[in-house]
Amino acid sequence: MNDLKAAAAVPKWGSESPEAAAAADSSNSYGPTSRRNVFMGELRQMGIKNPDQIAVPSVRNDAAFLWTTVGVCSFLAVLLGQLPGDWGFFSSYLTGGIVLVVLAVGSTAPGLLQVFIDKFSQIYPDYKERVVAHEAAHLLLGYLMGVPV
């Protein structure tokens, strides 16, 4: 990578911090790969507004999916219970069983529900904004690492 930087192919390689630049100038031919601690004060000085919110997992989509599933299935179970004869009995219990299956799968193997949760989360207006910010972070990191963009 240092040879590519010298050839001006990746001009940003090693430019993300003074420590990284010093590491790139040393005999280390791998470039700036050393790790260091980053503190909240540094992130605030860099302009990040809420650094304490970085990497906090969100359960909003999971909770919304669960409550929507419970609400819709409960409503359908009551509605289908009004069908005549055994149809009302079986259909309401089968619809109620959907909630039990979602709870069982969600508590034992939540990754299996991730496809449904991802599709469900697309109805939120900030979903696309979050995806764009996430992908922009990938682009920024690649740029700072010197990947030709």
Backbone as numpy.savetxt, mean C-alpha at the origin, in Angstrom:
# Nx Ny Nz CAx CAy CAz Cx Cy Cz
28.70 1.50 -11.46 27.88 2.69 -11.46 28.74 3.95 -11.46
29.88 3.90 -10.79 30.77 5.06 -10.78 31.29 5.36 -12.18
31.55 4.30 -12.96 31.99 4.50 -14.34 30.89 5.15 -15.18
29.64 4.72 -14.94 28.52 5.33 -15.66 28.32 6.79 -15.26
28.57 7.10 -13.98 28.46 8.49 -13.55 29.55 9.33 -14.20
30.76 8.79 -14.29 31.85 9.51 -14.92 31.55 9.76 -16.41
30.83 8.84 -17.04 30.46 9.00 -18.44 29.19 9.83 -18.61
28.68 10.39 -17.51 27.47 11.23 -17.50 26.22 10.47 -17.93
26.23 9.13 -17.80 25.04 8.35 -18.13 24.04 8.37 -16.98
24.54 8.40 -15.74 23.68 8.48 -14.56 24.20 9.59 -13.66
23.90 10.84 -13.97 24.49 11.97 -13.26 24.04 12.09 -11.80
22.91 11.52 -11.44 22.41 11.65 -10.07 22.94 10.57 -9.14
23.74 9.64 -9.63 24.26 8.56 -8.79 25.15 9.15 -7.70
24.79 8.90 -6.44 25.58 9.37 -5.32 25.30 10.80 -4.91
24.28 11.42 -5.46 24.03 12.83 -5.16 22.96 13.03 -4.09
22.47 11.95 -3.48 21.38 12.11 -2.53 21.81 12.60 -1.17
23.06 12.42 -0.78 23.52 12.92 0.52 25.03 13.07 0.50
25.59 13.92 1.36 27.05 14.05 1.41 27.74 12.75 1.80
27.10 11.96 2.68 27.69 10.68 3.07 27.79 9.75 1.87
26.76 9.76 1.04 26.76 8.88 -0.13 27.80 9.34 -1.14
27.97 10.65 -1.29 28.98 11.15 -2.21 30.38 10.76 -1.74
30.61 10.83 -0.41 31.90 10.43 0.12 32.11 8.93 -0.08
31.05 8.15 0.05 31.17 6.71 -0.16 31.44 6.40 -1.62
30.87 7.17 -2.53 31.10 6.93 -3.96 32.52 7.28 -4.36
33.11 8.30 -3.70 34.48 8.69 -4.03 35.51 7.75 -3.42
35.11 6.96 -2.44 36.07 6.05 -1.80 36.30 4.84 -2.69
36.99 3.87 -2.16 37.33 2.69 -2.95 36.15 1.75 -3.14
35.00 2.07 -2.55 33.82 1.23 -2.68 33.28 1.37 -4.10
33.35 0.31 -4.88 32.91 0.36 -6.27 31.41 0.12 -6.42
30.73 -0.14 -5.30 29.30 -0.42 -5.39 28.45 0.83 -5.26
29.02 1.96 -4.96 28.26 3.19 -4.85 27.68 3.36 -3.46
26.74 4.28 -3.31 26.21 4.64 -1.99 25.18 3.62 -1.49
25.66 2.55 -0.92 24.73 1.53 -0.43 24.73 1.42 1.08
25.48 2.25 1.78 25.51 2.14 3.23 24.21 2.65 3.82
23.85 2.09 4.97 22.62 2.48 5.64 22.92 3.45 6.77
21.96 4.29 7.08 22.08 5.17 8.22 20.68 5.44 8.75
20.63 5.84 10.01 19.35 6.17 10.62 18.87 7.52 10.12
17.59 7.62 9.88 16.96 8.88 9.49 15.96 9.22 10.58
16.08 10.42 11.13 15.25 10.83 12.25 14.11 11.72 11.79
13.08 11.80 12.61 11.89 12.58 12.27 12.22 14.05 12.02
13.13 14.61 12.80 13.52 16.01 12.61 14.12 16.25 11.23
14.93 15.30 10.75 15.51 15.43 9.41 14.43 15.44 8.35
13.45 14.55 8.51 12.36 14.49 7.52 11.54 15.78 7.53
11.32 16.34 8.72 10.59 17.62 8.78 11.38 18.73 8.11
12.72 18.74 8.32 13.56 19.75 7.69 13.56 19.61 6.17
13.38 18.39 5.68 13.35 18.15 4.24 12.02 18.58 3.62
11.02 18.88 4.47 9.74 19.36 3.96 8.61 18.34 4.02
8.85 17.19 4.63 7.79 16.20 4.77 6.88 16.65 5.91
5.60 16.80 5.62 4.68 17.42 6.57 4.37 16.53 7.77
4.10 15.28 7.57 3.75 14.37 8.67 4.64 13.13 8.62
5.89 13.24 9.03 6.77 12.07 8.91 6.38 10.93 9.84
5.60 11.21 10.89 5.18 10.13 11.78 4.11 9.26 11.14
3.54 9.69 10.02 2.54 8.90 9.32 3.13 7.99 8.24
4.44 8.04 8.06 5.08 7.21 7.05 5.06 5.76 7.53
4.68 4.87 6.66 4.66 3.43 6.89 3.68 2.99 7.97
2.65 3.79 8.24 1.59 3.36 9.14 0.56 2.64 8.28
0.35 1.34 8.54 -0.59 0.61 7.68 -2.02 1.11 7.87
-2.74 1.18 6.78 -4.13 1.63 6.82 -5.06 0.42 6.82
-6.02 0.43 7.71 -7.01 -0.64 7.75 -8.38 -0.13 7.31
-8.38 1.09 6.74 -9.65 1.69 6.33 -10.33 0.84 5.27
-9.58 0.38 4.27 -10.18 -0.41 3.21 -10.69 -1.74 3.74
-9.92 -2.37 4.64 -10.35 -3.64 5.21 -11.64 -3.48 6.01
-11.67 -2.45 6.84 -12.86 -2.23 7.68 -14.07 -1.88 6.83
-13.88 -1.05 5.81 -15.01 -0.68 4.94 -15.54 -1.90 4.20
-14.63 -2.76 3.73 -15.06 -3.99 3.04 -15.84 -4.89 3.99
-15.34 -5.05 5.21 -16.00 -5.92 6.17 -17.39 -5.39 6.53
-17.48 -4.10 6.85 -18.78 -3.55 7.25 -19.77 -3.52 6.09
-19.29 -3.30 4.89 -20.18 -3.34 3.74 -20.69 -4.76 3.50
-19.79 -5.74 3.63 -20.21 -7.13 3.47 -21.24 -7.52 4.52
-20.99 -7.16 5.78 -21.93 -7.49 6.85 -23.26 -6.78 6.61
-23.22 -5.50 6.27 -24.46 -4.74 6.07 -25.28 -5.24 4.90
-24.63 -5.46 3.76 -25.37 -5.91 2.57 -25.92 -7.31 2.77
-25.10 -8.20 3.33 -25.58 -9.57 3.55 -26.69 -9.63 4.59
-26.62 -8.80 5.61 -27.69 -8.76 6.61 -28.99 -8.27 5.99
-28.89 -7.22 5.20 -30.07 -6.70 4.53 -30.67 -7.75 3.58
-29.80 -8.41 2.80 -30.29 -9.44 1.88 -30.90 -10.63 2.63
-30.29 -11.01 3.76 -30.83 -12.14 4.52 -32.24 -11.84 5.02
-32.45 -10.62 5.50 -33.79 -10.23 5.96 -34.75 -10.19 4.78
-34.30 -9.63 3.67 -35.15 -9.53 2.48 -35.49 -10.91 1.93
-34.48 -11.79 1.83 -34.72 -13.13 1.29 -35.51 -14.01 2.25
-35.48 -13.67 3.53 -36.27 -14.42 4.49 -37.77 -14.28 4.27
-38.16 -13.33 3.48 -39.58 -13.11 3.20 -40.09 -13.99 2.06
-39.19 -14.74 1.42 -39.63 -15.63 0.34 -40.51 -16.74 0.91
-41.42 -17.24 0.11 -42.34 -18.26 0.63 -41.66 -19.62 0.80
-42.15 -20.36 1.77 -41.72 -21.74 1.98 -40.28 -21.84 2.46
-39.65 -22.94 2.05 -38.27 -23.20 2.46 -37.27 -22.27 1.78
-37.68 -21.64 0.70 -36.75 -20.71 0.01 -36.31 -19.59 0.94
-37.22 -19.05 1.69 -36.89 -17.98 2.63 -35.93 -18.44 3.70
-36.13 -19.67 4.20 -35.27 -20.21 5.25 -33.85 -20.44 4.72
-33.75 -21.18 3.63 -32.42 -21.54 3.12 -31.65 -20.34 2.56
-32.36 -19.48 1.83 -31.66 -18.35 1.21 -31.14 -17.36 2.26
-31.90 -17.13 3.33 -31.42 -16.20 4.35 -30.23 -16.79 5.10
-30.24 -18.10 5.38 -29.11 -18.71 6.06 -27.87 -18.78 5.15
-28.08 -19.05 3.88 -26.94 -19.08 2.95 -26.33 -17.68 2.80
-27.16 -16.66 2.74 -26.66 -15.29 2.65 -25.93 -14.89 3.92
-26.45 -15.30 5.06 -25.76 -15.05 6.33 -24.44 -15.80 6.40
-24.37 -16.94 5.74 -23.13 -17.72 5.72 -22.00 -17.01 5.00
-22.33 -16.12 4.07 -21.29 -15.37 3.37 -20.48 -14.54 4.35
-21.15 -13.92 5.32 -20.47 -13.13 6.33 -19.53 -14.02 7.15
-20.01 -15.20 7.52 -19.16 -16.11 8.29 -17.94 -16.56 7.50
-18.12 -16.80 6.21 -16.99 -17.20 5.37 -15.99 -16.06 5.26
-16.48 -14.84 5.04 -15.57 -13.69 4.94 -14.81 -13.48 6.25
-15.49 -13.60 7.37 -14.82 -13.46 8.67 -13.81 -14.58 8.90
-14.16 -15.81 8.53 -13.25 -16.93 8.74 -12.01 -16.80 7.86
-12.20 -16.49 6.59 -11.06 -16.33 5.69 -10.24 -15.12 6.09
-10.89 -14.04 6.46 -10.17 -12.83 6.85 -9.35 -12.99 8.11
-9.78 -13.85 9.01 -9.01 -14.04 10.24 -7.94 -15.10 10.11
-8.05 -16.01 9.15 -7.04 -17.06 9.01 -6.07 -16.80 7.86
-6.57 -16.31 6.74 -5.72 -16.05 5.57 -6.19 -14.77 4.89
-5.91 -13.60 5.48 -6.46 -12.36 4.93 -5.96 -12.02 3.53
-4.85 -12.57 3.12 -4.35 -12.31 1.77 -5.28 -12.80 0.69
-6.10 -13.82 1.01 -7.04 -14.33 0.02 -8.14 -13.33 -0.30
-8.42 -12.43 0.62 -9.45 -11.42 0.39 -8.90 -10.15 -0.24
-7.59 -10.07 -0.42 -6.97 -8.82 -0.86 -7.46 -8.38 -2.23
-7.72 -9.32 -3.13 -8.22 -8.96 -4.46 -9.56 -8.24 -4.34
-10.45 -8.79 -3.51 -11.76 -8.17 -3.34 -11.65 -6.82 -2.64
-10.76 -6.72 -1.66 -10.57 -5.46 -0.93 -10.00 -4.41 -1.86
-9.04 -4.79 -2.72 -8.47 -3.83 -3.68 -9.52 -3.34 -4.67
-10.34 -4.23 -5.17 -11.41 -3.82 -6.10 -12.42 -2.92 -5.38
-12.73 -3.26 -4.14 -13.69 -2.47 -3.36 -13.14 -1.09 -3.05
-11.82 -0.98 -2.80 -11.23 0.30 -2.42 -11.21 1.30 -3.57
-11.42 0.84 -4.78 -11.40 1.76 -5.93 -12.58 2.71 -5.95
-13.59 2.46 -5.13 -14.74 3.37 -5.11 -14.45 4.62 -4.30
-13.37 4.61 -3.49 -13.02 5.80 -2.71 -12.37 6.83 -3.62
-12.70 8.10 -3.45 -12.16 9.13 -4.34 -10.66 9.34 -4.20
-10.08 9.06 -3.04 -8.65 9.29 -2.86 -7.80 8.08 -3.26
-8.41 7.04 -3.79 -7.66 5.83 -4.15 -6.63 6.14 -5.24
-7.07 6.81 -6.30 -6.15 7.12 -7.40 -5.05 8.07 -6.94
-5.40 9.01 -6.06 -4.39 9.93 -5.54 -3.33 9.17 -4.73
-3.75 8.20 -3.94 -2.80 7.40 -3.16 -1.92 6.56 -4.07
-2.50 6.00 -5.13 -1.72 5.18 -6.06 -0.71 6.05 -6.79
-1.12 7.24 -7.20 -0.20 8.15 -7.89 0.95 8.57 -6.97
0.64 8.87 -5.73 1.70 9.25 -4.77 2.65 8.08 -4.53
2.13 6.88 -4.46 2.97 5.70 -4.24 3.91 5.48 -5.42
3.37 5.56 -6.62 4.20 5.35 -7.81 5.19 6.50 -8.00
4.81 7.71 -7.61 5.75 8.84 -7.69 6.92 8.63 -6.74
6.67 8.00 -5.61 7.76 7.68 -4.69 8.72 6.69 -5.31
8.21 5.72 -6.07 9.09 4.80 -6.79 9.95 5.56 -7.79
9.34 6.47 -8.53 10.07 7.26 -9.52 11.15 8.11 -8.86
10.81 8.76 -7.76 11.77 9.60 -7.06 12.95 8.79 -6.54
12.66 7.65 -5.96 13.75 6.80 -5.46 14.65 6.34 -6.59
14.06 5.94 -7.70 14.87 5.53 -8.84 15.72 6.67 -9.36
15.16 7.86 -9.40 15.90 9.04 -9.85 17.07 9.34 -8.93
16.81 9.29 -7.62 17.88 9.57 -6.65 18.94 8.49 -6.64
18.56 7.26 -6.98 19.54 6.19 -7.04 20.34 6.23 -8.33
19.93 7.07 -9.26 20.68 7.22 -10.49 20.19 6.39 -11.64
19.04 5.80 -11.53 18.49 5.01 -12.61 18.06 5.98 -13.72
18.47 5.75 -14.97 18.04 6.66 -16.03 16.52 6.60 -16.21
15.91 7.75 -16.06 14.44 7.82 -16.12 14.02 8.49 -17.40
